Amino acid sequence: MYRIKISYTILLLLAIFSINSCSKKIQSLQDLKKKNIGVLIGTSIDNQFIEVFPAAKLKFFTSTEDAIFALQMKKVDAVLEDEPFLRIYVARHDNFRLLDEKITEEKYAFAVSIYNLALKKTIDTTIDKLKREGIYQEIEDRWFSMDNEAVRMPSFTFDENKPLLLFGTSAITEPFSFLDEEKNIIGFDIELAHYVAKELDMNLEIVEMPFAAMIPSLISHNVDMIGGCITITDERANNVLFSEPNYQGGIGVLVRK
């Protein structure tokens, strides 16, 4: 009987220790060292992460939704995904949060023809003006923090007598460029592009295309500028002229609250 009581006491202590160990919050990237991490199949995120944390255990998923469901069910400890997308998800779901640190830091921008320095300068001065006037922050808060049903593109007038600024985008990169319920192309980059056209006293005409076709379309002068979650890279900079970054993101880490 005495041995049984000791056994129960040991089991109780082990249970308490286990609960305390499991309840430790993930506060930084260093806490991910030996955790189960959910990533998407076919991305380069796994290679980038495992170089830094070789002891972590990666679990692969075919969709972000599946990975987040596994996080909710405590089958993984964290999910890696593009930070802009995760920001929206956190805004809509109270039981998750983003770590302040990112796996990578990436900058997104508009791009124009490598010969169109004047348009690049107009984009830069327009965004700088929006930031100084506080409008840029309002735009960012709207597209990254609110539910889609509440987000509406502001009204921009169309004057038939004004020339067109052709803007190429792929409407698959929420919240930068995506389709609303009425199949209109809206988003963070779309609204900024409207302000650029307004600064030029032009009408913005959106030309939708596959993401992979955007840079070739710009190089062949089928559009004047492109945007929609375009990452600045050295390779791309050999063929196009990037504006100053309009958003800084990267690979974020989603965890349970």
Contacts in CASP RR format, 6 or more apart in sequence:
PFRMAT RR
TARGET T0000
AUTHOR 0000-0000-0000
METHOD contacts of the structure
MODEL  1
MYRIKISYTILLLLAIFSINSCSKKIQSLQDLKKKNIGVLIGTSIDNQFI
EVFPAAKLKFFTSTEDAIFALQMKKVDAVLEDEPFLRIYVARHDNFRLLD
EKITEEKYAFAVSIYNLALKKTIDTTIDKLKREGIYQEIEDRWFSMDNEA
VRMPSFTFDENKPLLLFGTSAITEPFSFLDEEKNIIGFDIELAHYVAKEL
DMNLEIVEMPFAAMIPSLISHNVDMIGGCITITDERANNVLFSEPNYQGG
IGVLVRK
24 31 0 8 1.000
25 31 0 8 1.000
25 255 0 8 1.000
26 32 0 8 1.000
26 35 0 8 1.000
26 77 0 8 1.000
26 78 0 8 1.000
26 99 0 8 1.000
26 253 0 8 1.000
26 255 0 8 1.000
27 99 0 8 1.000
28 99 0 8 1.000
28 100 0 8 1.000
28 101 0 8 1.000
29 52 0 8 1.000
29 53 0 8 1.000
29 99 0 8 1.000
29 101 0 8 1.000
29 103 0 8 1.000
29 253 0 8 1.000
32 53 0 8 1.000
32 56 0 8 1.000
32 77 0 8 1.000
32 78 0 8 1.000
32 253 0 8 1.000
33 53 0 8 1.000
33 55 0 8 1.000
33 56 0 8 1.000
34 55 0 8 1.000
34 56 0 8 1.000
34 57 0 8 1.000
35 56 0 8 1.000
35 57 0 8 1.000
35 76 0 8 1.000
35 77 0 8 1.000
35 78 0 8 1.000
36 56 0 8 1.000
36 57 0 8 1.000
36 59 0 8 1.000
36 75 0 8 1.000
36 76 0 8 1.000
36 77 0 8 1.000
36 78 0 8 1.000
37 49 0 8 1.000
37 56 0 8 1.000
37 57 0 8 1.000
37 58 0 8 1.000
37 59 0 8 1.000
37 76 0 8 1.000
37 77 0 8 1.000
37 78 0 8 1.000
37 79 0 8 1.000
37 80 0 8 1.000
38 58 0 8 1.000
38 59 0 8 1.000
38 60 0 8 1.000
38 61 0 8 1.000
38 67 0 8 1.000
38 70 0 8 1.000
38 71 0 8 1.000
38 76 0 8 1.000
38 78 0 8 1.000
38 79 0 8 1.000
38 80 0 8 1.000
39 45 0 8 1.000
39 46 0 8 1.000
39 49 0 8 1.000
39 58 0 8 1.000
39 59 0 8 1.000
39 60 0 8 1.000
39 61 0 8 1.000
39 67 0 8 1.000
39 79 0 8 1.000
39 80 0 8 1.000
40 60 0 8 1.000
40 61 0 8 1.000
40 62 0 8 1.000
40 63 0 8 1.000
40 64 0 8 1.000
40 67 0 8 1.000
40 81 0 8 1.000
41 60 0 8 1.000
41 61 0 8 1.000
41 62 0 8 1.000
45 80 0 8 1.000
45 81 0 8 1.000
45 103 0 8 1.000
45 251 0 8 1.000
46 58 0 8 1.000
46 60 0 8 1.000
46 80 0 8 1.000
48 103 0 8 1.000
48 104 0 8 1.000
48 251 0 8 1.000
49 56 0 8 1.000
49 58 0 8 1.000
49 80 0 8 1.000
49 103 0 8 1.000
49 251 0 8 1.000
50 56 0 8 1.000
50 58 0 8 1.000
52 103 0 8 1.000
59 70 0 8 1.000
59 75 0 8 1.000
59 76 0 8 1.000
61 67 0 8 1.000
61 70 0 8 1.000
64 79 0 8 1.000
64 81 0 8 1.000
64 85 0 8 1.000
67 76 0 8 1.000
67 79 0 8 1.000
67 81 0 8 1.000
68 79 0 8 1.000
68 89 0 8 1.000
68 96 0 8 1.000
68 254 0 8 1.000
70 76 0 8 1.000
70 79 0 8 1.000
71 77 0 8 1.000
71 78 0 8 1.000
71 79 0 8 1.000
71 96 0 8 1.000
71 254 0 8 1.000
71 255 0 8 1.000
71 256 0 8 1.000
72 95 0 8 1.000
72 256 0 8 1.000
74 256 0 8 1.000
77 255 0 8 1.000
78 253 0 8 1.000
78 254 0 8 1.000
78 255 0 8 1.000
79 86 0 8 1.000
79 253 0 8 1.000
79 254 0 8 1.000
79 255 0 8 1.000
80 103 0 8 1.000
80 251 0 8 1.000
80 252 0 8 1.000
80 253 0 8 1.000
80 254 0 8 1.000
81 251 0 8 1.000
81 252 0 8 1.000
81 254 0 8 1.000
82 229 0 8 1.000
82 249 0 8 1.000
82 250 0 8 1.000
82 251 0 8 1.000
82 252 0 8 1.000
83 98 0 8 1.000
83 102 0 8 1.000
83 249 0 8 1.000
83 250 0 8 1.000
83 251 0 8 1.000
83 252 0 8 1.000
84 144 0 8 1.000
84 175 0 8 1.000
84 176 0 8 1.000
84 229 0 8 1.000
84 247 0 8 1.000
84 249 0 8 1.000
84 250 0 8 1.000
85 174 0 8 1.000
86 98 0 8 1.000
86 252 0 8 1.000
86 254 0 8 1.000
87 98 0 8 1.000
87 144 0 8 1.000
87 145 0 8 1.000
88 144 0 8 1.000
88 145 0 8 1.000
88 174 0 8 1.000
88 175 0 8 1.000
89 96 0 8 1.000
89 254 0 8 1.000
90 96 0 8 1.000
90 97 0 8 1.000
90 98 0 8 1.000
90 254 0 8 1.000
91 144 0 8 1.000
91 145 0 8 1.000
91 146 0 8 1.000
91 147 0 8 1.000
92 147 0 8 1.000
94 257 0 8 1.000
95 256 0 8 1.000
95 257 0 8 1.000
96 254 0 8 1.000
96 255 0 8 1.000
96 256 0 8 1.000
96 257 0 8 1.000
97 254 0 8 1.000
97 255 0 8 1.000
97 256 0 8 1.000
97 257 0 8 1.000
98 252 0 8 1.000
98 253 0 8 1.000
98 254 0 8 1.000
98 255 0 8 1.000
99 252 0 8 1.000
99 253 0 8 1.000
99 255 0 8 1.000
101 253 0 8 1.000
102 249 0 8 1.000
102 250 0 8 1.000
102 251 0 8 1.000
102 252 0 8 1.000
102 253 0 8 1.000
103 250 0 8 1.000
103 251 0 8 1.000
103 252 0 8 1.000
103 253 0 8 1.000
104 250 0 8 1.000
104 251 0 8 1.000
105 248 0 8 1.000
105 249 0 8 1.000
105 250 0 8 1.000
106 231 0 8 1.000
106 232 0 8 1.000
106 248 0 8 1.000
106 249 0 8 1.000
106 250 0 8 1.000
106 251 0 8 1.000
107 231 0 8 1.000
107 232 0 8 1.000
107 245 0 8 1.000
107 247 0 8 1.000
107 248 0 8 1.000
107 249 0 8 1.000
108 176 0 8 1.000
108 228 0 8 1.000
108 229 0 8 1.000
108 230 0 8 1.000
108 231 0 8 1.000
108 232 0 8 1.000
108 245 0 8 1.000
108 246 0 8 1.000
108 247 0 8 1.000
108 248 0 8 1.000
108 249 0 8 1.000
109 227 0 8 1.000
109 230 0 8 1.000
109 232 0 8 1.000
109 242 0 8 1.000
109 243 0 8 1.000
109 244 0 8 1.000
109 245 0 8 1.000
109 246 0 8 1.000
110 123 0 8 1.000
110 189 0 8 1.000
110 192 0 8 1.000
110 193 0 8 1.000
110 196 0 8 1.000
110 225 0 8 1.000
110 226 0 8 1.000
110 227 0 8 1.000
110 230 0 8 1.000
110 242 0 8 1.000
110 243 0 8 1.000
110 246 0 8 1.000
111 215 0 8 1.000
111 218 0 8 1.000
111 225 0 8 1.000
111 226 0 8 1.000
111 227 0 8 1.000
111 230 0 8 1.000
111 236 0 8 1.000
111 240 0 8 1.000
111 241 0 8 1.000
111 242 0 8 1.000
111 243 0 8 1.000
112 119 0 8 1.000
112 120 0 8 1.000
112 123 0 8 1.000
112 218 0 8 1.000
112 224 0 8 1.000
112 225 0 8 1.000
112 226 0 8 1.000
112 240 0 8 1.000
112 241 0 8 1.000
112 243 0 8 1.000
113 119 0 8 1.000
113 218 0 8 1.000
113 219 0 8 1.000
113 221 0 8 1.000
113 224 0 8 1.000
113 240 0 8 1.000
113 241 0 8 1.000
114 239 0 8 1.000
114 240 0 8 1.000
114 241 0 8 1.000
115 241 0 8 1.000
116 224 0 8 1.000
116 241 0 8 1.000
117 241 0 8 1.000
119 224 0 8 1.000
119 225 0 8 1.000
120 241 0 8 1.000
120 242 0 8 1.000
120 243 0 8 1.000
122 196 0 8 1.000
122 199 0 8 1.000
122 200 0 8 1.000
123 196 0 8 1.000
123 225 0 8 1.000
123 243 0 8 1.000
123 244 0 8 1.000
124 243 0 8 1.000
124 244 0 8 1.000
125 199 0 8 1.000
126 192 0 8 1.000
126 195 0 8 1.000
126 196 0 8 1.000
126 199 0 8 1.000
127 136 0 8 1.000
127 192 0 8 1.000
127 243 0 8 1.000
127 244 0 8 1.000
127 246 0 8 1.000
128 244 0 8 1.000
129 199 0 8 1.000
130 136 0 8 1.000
130 139 0 8 1.000
130 192 0 8 1.000
130 195 0 8 1.000
131 137 0 8 1.000
135 195 0 8 1.000
139 188 0 8 1.000
139 191 0 8 1.000
139 192 0 8 1.000
140 188 0 8 1.000
140 247 0 8 1.000
142 151 0 8 1.000
143 151 0 8 1.000
143 175 0 8 1.000
143 176 0 8 1.000
143 187 0 8 1.000
143 188 0 8 1.000
143 191 0 8 1.000
144 175 0 8 1.000
144 188 0 8 1.000
148 174 0 8 1.000
148 180 0 8 1.000
151 180 0 8 1.000
151 186 0 8 1.000
151 187 0 8 1.000
153 180 0 8 1.000
153 184 0 8 1.000
153 186 0 8 1.000
153 187 0 8 1.000
153 190 0 8 1.000
153 191 0 8 1.000
154 191 0 8 1.000
154 194 0 8 1.000
156 194 0 8 1.000
156 197 0 8 1.000
156 198 0 8 1.000
156 204 0 8 1.000
158 203 0 8 1.000
159 203 0 8 1.000
162 201 0 8 1.000
162 202 0 8 1.000
162 203 0 8 1.000
163 202 0 8 1.000
163 203 0 8 1.000
164 202 0 8 1.000
164 203 0 8 1.000
164 204 0 8 1.000
164 205 0 8 1.000
165 193 0 8 1.000
165 196 0 8 1.000
165 197 0 8 1.000
165 200 0 8 1.000
165 202 0 8 1.000
165 203 0 8 1.000
165 204 0 8 1.000
165 205 0 8 1.000
165 224 0 8 1.000
165 225 0 8 1.000
166 205 0 8 1.000
166 207 0 8 1.000
166 222 0 8 1.000
166 223 0 8 1.000
166 224 0 8 1.000
166 225 0 8 1.000
167 190 0 8 1.000
167 193 0 8 1.000
167 197 0 8 1.000
167 204 0 8 1.000
167 205 0 8 1.000
167 206 0 8 1.000
167 207 0 8 1.000
167 223 0 8 1.000
167 224 0 8 1.000
167 225 0 8 1.000
167 226 0 8 1.000
167 227 0 8 1.000
168 206 0 8 1.000
168 207 0 8 1.000
168 208 0 8 1.000
168 209 0 8 1.000
168 214 0 8 1.000
168 217 0 8 1.000
168 218 0 8 1.000
168 223 0 8 1.000
168 225 0 8 1.000
168 226 0 8 1.000
168 227 0 8 1.000
169 177 0 8 1.000
169 185 0 8 1.000
169 189 0 8 1.000
169 190 0 8 1.000
169 193 0 8 1.000
169 206 0 8 1.000
169 207 0 8 1.000
169 208 0 8 1.000
169 209 0 8 1.000
169 214 0 8 1.000
169 226 0 8 1.000
169 227 0 8 1.000
169 228 0 8 1.000
170 177 0 8 1.000
170 208 0 8 1.000
170 209 0 8 1.000
170 210 0 8 1.000
170 211 0 8 1.000
170 213 0 8 1.000
170 214 0 8 1.000
170 228 0 8 1.000
171 177 0 8 1.000
171 178 0 8 1.000
171 179 0 8 1.000
171 185 0 8 1.000
171 208 0 8 1.000
172 178 0 8 1.000
172 211 0 8 1.000
173 211 0 8 1.000
173 228 0 8 1.000
173 229 0 8 1.000
174 187 0 8 1.000
175 187 0 8 1.000
175 188 0 8 1.000
176 187 0 8 1.000
176 188 0 8 1.000
176 189 0 8 1.000
176 190 0 8 1.000
176 227 0 8 1.000
176 228 0 8 1.000
176 229 0 8 1.000
176 247 0 8 1.000
177 185 0 8 1.000
177 186 0 8 1.000
177 187 0 8 1.000
177 188 0 8 1.000
177 189 0 8 1.000
177 190 0 8 1.000
177 227 0 8 1.000
177 228 0 8 1.000
177 229 0 8 1.000
178 185 0 8 1.000
178 186 0 8 1.000
178 187 0 8 1.000
179 185 0 8 1.000
179 186 0 8 1.000
180 186 0 8 1.000
185 206 0 8 1.000
185 208 0 8 1.000
188 247 0 8 1.000
189 227 0 8 1.000
189 228 0 8 1.000
189 229 0 8 1.000
189 246 0 8 1.000
190 206 0 8 1.000
192 246 0 8 1.000
193 204 0 8 1.000
193 206 0 8 1.000
193 225 0 8 1.000
193 227 0 8 1.000
194 204 0 8 1.000
196 204 0 8 1.000
196 225 0 8 1.000
197 203 0 8 1.000
197 204 0 8 1.000
207 217 0 8 1.000
207 222 0 8 1.000
207 223 0 8 1.000
209 217 0 8 1.000
214 226 0 8 1.000
214 227 0 8 1.000
214 230 0 8 1.000
215 226 0 8 1.000
215 236 0 8 1.000
215 239 0 8 1.000
215 240 0 8 1.000
217 223 0 8 1.000
217 226 0 8 1.000
218 225 0 8 1.000
218 226 0 8 1.000
218 240 0 8 1.000
219 239 0 8 1.000
219 240 0 8 1.000
226 240 0 8 1.000
230 236 0 8 1.000
232 242 0 8 1.000
232 245 0 8 1.000
236 242 0 8 1.000
END
